[in-house]
């Protein structure tokens, strides 16, 4: 298994090198978005797939990470022009990209802890509605905190630091962390909560603690992904991270297969590529909404024909035969 992982990582790094040096900017941006989608779906899989919590709040955590990293990496001179009312300690602060991403992820994780403590007491569709409410609250706050966020105008001219190397590096980190968590004793408890919450509680599992950890861990990587997104598109507004994005992430996870890292990445790539193929057709025919319509139909078909998704709680396993003398 270790050999397969090492070979896969080397192949991915080699592909990244070739792509960075030989692909056009357009194709690079497509790959970067696919990588960010993969980070988001894998992190969403922690809560929705392995713990059984149906959350739609990922775009809220993305927004927190995006605005945080953008503000922390803006040059001080640009801040004085664009956001003159910033507090003094932020106005002159300019951090490295990697550090700003981590801080954005930490703030997203802390917000998940704050909102998760009361919200995670809910179950099923009540929880999903509550996380939608959190998303709306974050959007309203971003819109009204004009001294920090410029309100409805959003932030533009964000330093374009994101490239394929950064995306691949964070994808590998996300996959590694999630894989270690779900294959540990802690991860087995999360799966037990997913399968039968009452039975897990009877066995002495502190449900609130485990749910909160899963929720905050997923939020951390969503915040990092939001920062990568912001520094890729270089312009964000309060509506950038909205409910349609949450719907797309859930579709990616359901199509690929919840409770599977391989499935989460597969779903992200499939839906991301499908959206990219349909976008020019939609623009050319002016059939606006075609992408969402086809995505919804695909989701319905998957739910009817293969409810557990393509991988269905399983991982892709490859074996390399070894010749022994």
Phi, psi and omega per residue, in radians:
X1 nan -0.731 3.141
X2 -1.085 -0.653 3.119
X3 -1.078 -0.754 -3.127
X4 -1.083 -0.762 -3.130
X5 -1.102 -0.798 -3.130
X6 -1.082 -0.775 3.130
X7 -1.105 -0.728 3.137
X8 -1.106 -0.735 3.128
X9 -1.138 -0.769 3.123
X10 -1.083 -0.748 3.122
X11 -1.102 -0.691 3.129
X12 -1.149 -0.733 3.122
X13 -1.163 -0.672 3.102
X14 -1.142 -0.734 3.091
X15 -1.076 -0.718 3.131
X16 -1.082 -0.746 3.120
X17 -1.078 -0.800 -3.139
X18 -1.115 -0.766 -3.121
X19 -1.098 -0.775 -3.117
X20 -1.105 -0.516 -3.051
X21 -1.706 -0.348 -3.002
X22 -2.189 -0.283 -3.119
X23 -1.550 2.744 3.097
X24 -1.272 2.897 3.126
X25 -1.065 -0.641 -3.139
X26 -1.108 -0.877 -3.115
X27 -1.148 -0.576 3.067
X28 -1.120 -0.757 -3.132
X29 -1.118 -0.633 3.085
X30 -1.084 -0.806 3.127
X31 -1.106 -0.671 3.130
X32 -1.138 -0.741 3.085
X33 -1.121 -0.707 3.110
X34 -1.066 -0.711 3.110
X35 -1.124 -0.718 3.109
X36 -1.138 -0.739 3.068
X37 -1.032 -0.689 3.140
X38 -1.133 -0.733 3.081
X39 -1.027 -0.765 -3.103
X40 -1.151 -0.773 -3.107
X41 -1.225 -0.663 3.100
X42 -1.134 -0.738 3.122
X43 -1.202 -0.620 3.081
X44 -1.181 -0.500 -3.134
X45 -1.114 -0.471 3.126
X46 -1.051 -0.792 -3.110
X47 -1.503 -0.926 -3.038
X48 -1.318 -0.571 -3.059
X49 -1.657 -0.939 -3.020
X50 -1.505 -0.491 -3.110
X51 -1.816 -0.303 3.102
X52 1.391 0.416 3.102
X53 -1.753 2.094 -3.087
X54 -1.542 1.613 -3.102
X55 -1.826 2.443 3.041
X56 -2.066 0.398 -3.039
X57 -1.676 0.093 -3.085
X58 -0.989 -0.740 3.117
X59 -1.044 -0.521 3.099
X60 -1.133 -0.767 3.114
X61 -1.176 -0.632 3.059
X62 -1.057 -0.761 -3.123
X63 -1.079 -0.745 3.128
X64 -1.079 -0.806 3.123
X65 -1.149 -0.671 -3.106
X66 -1.154 -0.879 -3.126
X67 -1.155 -0.662 3.132
X68 -1.101 -0.899 -3.104
X69 -1.146 -0.632 3.122
X70 -1.117 -0.828 -3.125
X71 -1.135 -0.691 -3.081
X72 -1.278 -0.356 -3.116
X73 -1.818 -0.151 3.082
X74 -1.060 2.379 3.006
X75 -1.044 2.520 -3.085
X76 -0.997 -0.674 -3.132
X77 -1.119 -0.688 3.137
X78 -1.213 -0.637 3.100
X79 -1.066 -0.707 -3.102
X80 -1.120 -0.438 3.128
X81 -1.584 -0.806 -3.039
X82 -1.402 -0.749 -3.093
X83 -2.239 1.238 -3.034
X84 -1.146 -0.354 -3.083
X85 -1.582 0.170 3.123
X86 -1.052 2.531 3.029
X87 -0.991 2.666 -3.028
X88 -0.982 -0.750 -3.065
X89 -1.184 -0.444 3.093
X90 -1.525 -0.550 -3.060
X91 -1.089 -0.570 -3.100
X92 -1.889 0.167 -3.106
X93 -1.672 2.201 3.091
X94 -2.363 1.884 -3.031
X95 -1.793 2.754 3.016
X96 -1.070 2.689 -3.082
X97 -1.013 -0.824 -3.076
X98 -1.078 -0.678 -3.126
X99 -1.233 -0.685 3.107
X100 -1.103 -0.679 3.091
X101 -1.084 -0.765 -3.123
X102 -1.147 -0.749 3.122
X103 -1.113 -0.711 3.078
X104 -1.060 -0.717 3.097
X105 -1.145 -0.691 3.135
X106 -1.142 -0.754 3.115
X107 -1.110 -0.679 3.081
X108 -1.109 -0.709 3.136
X109 -1.150 -0.715 3.111
X110 -1.125 -0.693 3.101
X111 -1.138 -0.590 3.093
X112 -1.151 -0.645 3.107
X113 -1.153 -0.758 -3.117
X114 -1.105 -0.842 -3.092
X115 -1.399 -0.477 -3.069
X116 -1.266 -0.537 -3.094
X117 -0.993 -0.827 3.071
X118 -1.461 -0.599 -3.001
X119 -1.265 -0.622 -3.055
X120 -1.291 -0.020 2.994
X121 -1.295 -0.325 -3.136
X122 -1.461 2.879 -3.125
X123 -2.343 2.765 3.012
X124 1.007 -2.377 -3.063
X125 -1.208 -0.360 3.064
X126 -1.128 -0.705 3.103
X127 -1.142 -0.750 -3.136
X128 -1.091 -0.698 3.109
X129 -1.144 -0.685 3.130
X130 -1.118 -0.693 3.130
X131 -1.243 -0.528 3.010
X132 -1.109 -0.709 3.084
X133 -1.050 -0.716 3.092
X134 -1.087 -0.715 3.103
X135 -1.046 -0.766 3.128
X136 -1.125 -0.708 3.122
X137 -1.055 -0.775 3.135
X138 -1.096 -0.749 3.120
X139 -1.085 -0.735 3.132
X140 -1.136 -0.737 3.118
X141 -1.086 -0.780 3.124
X142 -1.088 -0.672 -3.135
X143 -1.173 -0.612 -3.035
X144 -1.661 -0.356 3.108
X145 -1.476 1.167 -3.026
X146 -1.153 -0.483 3.131
X147 -1.168 -0.410 3.137
X148 -1.816 -0.630 -2.940
X149 -2.054 -0.099 -3.025
X150 1.163 0.246 3.029
X151 1.031 -2.387 -3.091
X152 -1.101 -0.383 -3.136
X153 -1.188 -0.512 -3.135
X154 1.284 -3.021 3.131
X155 -1.962 2.341 3.063
X156 -2.284 2.967 -3.078
X157 1.187 0.473 3.117
X158 -1.168 2.362 -3.132
X159 -0.917 2.229 -3.067
X160 -1.432 1.159 -3.058
X161 -1.404 -0.435 -3.044
X162 -1.216 2.240 2.980
X163 -2.394 -3.118 -3.043
X164 -1.141 -0.569 3.117
X165 -1.079 -0.789 3.122
X166 -1.096 -0.754 -3.104
X167 -1.132 -0.800 -3.136
X168 -1.129 -0.710 3.139
X169 -1.055 -0.799 -3.128
X170 -1.268 -0.512 3.055
X171 -1.132 -0.766 3.119
X172 -1.106 -0.723 3.116
X173 -1.103 -0.781 -3.127
X174 -1.077 -0.844 -3.127
X175 -1.081 -0.745 -3.121
X176 -1.106 -0.829 -3.114
X177 -1.097 -0.816 -3.131
X178 -1.112 -0.733 3.133
X179 -1.081 -0.747 3.124
X180 -1.140 -0.691 -3.125
X181 -1.165 -0.871 -3.023
X182 -1.280 -0.313 3.112
X183 -1.778 0.309 3.082
X184 -1.878 3.090 3.059
X185 -1.054 -0.628 3.111
X186 -1.066 -0.774 -3.141
X187 -1.129 -0.626 3.112
X188 -1.154 -0.556 3.064
X189 -1.190 -0.711 3.104
X190 -1.035 -0.737 3.121
X191 -1.161 -0.596 3.102
X192 -1.146 -0.677 3.078
X193 -1.102 -0.699 3.123
X194 -1.110 -0.736 -3.048
X195 -1.308 -0.737 -3.120
X196 -2.779 1.684 -3.068
X197 -1.102 -0.694 -3.114
X198 -1.152 -0.774 3.128
X199 -1.088 -0.704 3.118
X200 -1.097 -0.724 -3.141
X201 -1.157 -0.689 3.113
X202 -1.086 -0.597 3.129
X203 -1.337 0.013 3.067
X204 1.679 0.231 3.131
X205 -1.326 2.175 3.058
X206 -1.306 1.608 -2.992
X207 -0.977 -0.800 -3.057
X208 -1.029 -0.735 -3.097
X209 -1.135 -0.799 -3.105
X210 -1.216 -0.722 3.115
X211 -1.098 -0.739 -3.110
X212 -1.141 -0.677 3.103
X213 -1.108 -0.828 -3.138
X214 -1.065 -0.755 -3.120
X215 -1.111 -0.779 -3.098
X216 -1.279 -0.593 3.101
X217 -1.149 -0.787 3.071
X218 -1.069 -0.661 3.137
X219 -1.145 -0.636 3.127
X220 -1.013 -0.884 -3.105
X221 -1.247 -0.486 3.025
X222 -1.154 -0.682 3.086
X223 -1.115 -0.722 3.078
X224 -1.096 -0.768 3.117
X225 -1.082 -0.656 3.079
X226 -1.091 -0.685 3.076
X227 -1.136 -0.741 3.080
X228 -1.065 -0.724 3.122
X229 -1.059 -0.838 -3.091
X230 -1.060 -0.724 -3.096
X231 -1.446 -0.045 3.017
X232 -1.632 -0.838 -3.109
X233 -1.486 -0.347 3.075
X234 1.109 0.205 3.075
X235 -2.708 2.255 -3.141
X236 -2.392 2.643 3.070
X237 -2.333 2.963 3.115
X238 -1.029 -0.424 -3.108
X239 -1.595 -0.029 3.132
X240 -1.080 -0.716 -3.088
X241 -1.886 1.586 -2.983
X242 -2.218 -3.062 -3.082
X243 -1.067 -0.701 3.092
X244 -0.987 -0.606 3.089
X245 -1.157 -0.713 3.090
X246 -1.055 -0.724 3.119
X247 -1.084 -0.771 -3.139
X248 -1.081 -0.702 -3.140
X249 -1.131 -0.717 3.111
X250 -1.122 -0.720 3.111
X251 -1.054 -0.786 3.122
X252 -1.010 -0.755 -3.110
X253 -1.211 -0.744 -3.128
X254 -1.165 -0.737 -3.136
X255 -1.121 -0.809 -3.128
X256 -1.244 -0.659 -3.131
X257 2.165 1.981 3.106
X258 -1.180 2.670 -3.140
X259 1.258 0.416 -3.136
X260 -2.549 2.114 3.094
X261 -1.137 -0.757 3.097
X262 -1.041 -0.755 3.139
X263 -1.119 -0.719 3.136
X264 -1.065 -0.782 -3.138
X265 -1.183 -0.724 3.136
X266 -1.084 -0.799 3.117
X267 -1.082 -0.709 3.125
X268 -1.081 -0.761 -3.126
X269 -1.190 -0.794 -3.096
X270 -1.085 -0.885 -3.098
X271 -1.216 -0.643 3.110
X272 -1.110 -0.778 3.115
X273 -1.161 -0.734 3.121
X274 -1.032 -0.779 3.126
X275 -1.084 -0.683 -3.123
X276 -1.210 -0.603 3.107
X277 -1.234 -0.691 -3.075
X278 -1.369 -0.414 -3.052
X279 -1.029 -0.867 3.117
X280 -1.128 -0.575 3.079
X281 -1.131 -0.732 3.122
X282 -1.084 -0.733 -3.132
X283 -1.227 -0.698 -3.086
X284 -1.202 -0.714 -3.106
X285 -1.588 -0.095 -3.080
X286 1.000 0.490 3.081
X287 -1.579 1.186 -3.056
X288 -1.138 2.334 -3.070
X289 1.712 -0.041 -3.122
X290 -1.065 -0.719 -3.122
X291 -1.062 -0.824 -3.139
X292 -1.134 -0.642 3.140
X293 -1.122 -0.859 -3.119
X294 -1.156 -0.665 3.095
X295 -1.079 -0.741 3.123
X296 -1.128 -0.721 3.108
X297 -1.108 -0.743 3.112
X298 -1.067 -0.717 3.117
X299 -1.069 -0.758 3.139
X300 -1.091 -0.755 -3.142
X301 -1.087 -0.774 3.134
X302 -1.083 -0.757 -3.114
X303 -1.130 -0.567 -3.139
X304 -1.398 -0.836 -3.026
X305 -1.473 -0.613 -3.067
X306 -2.546 1.333 -3.005
X307 -0.979 -0.509 -3.122
X308 -1.517 0.062 -3.134
X309 1.485 -3.097 -3.064
X310 -1.097 -0.793 -3.104
X311 -1.700 -0.459 3.026
X312 0.911 1.184 3.104
X313 1.141 0.265 3.112
X314 -2.067 2.772 3.090
X315 -1.915 2.683 3.051
X316 -1.279 2.148 -3.122
X317 -2.080 2.174 3.128
X318 -2.040 2.486 3.116
X319 -2.083 2.416 3.073
X320 -1.910 2.059 -3.119
X321 -1.257 2.462 3.138
X322 -2.039 2.312 3.127
X323 -1.518 2.192 -3.124
X324 -1.941 2.373 -3.134
X325 -1.489 nan nan
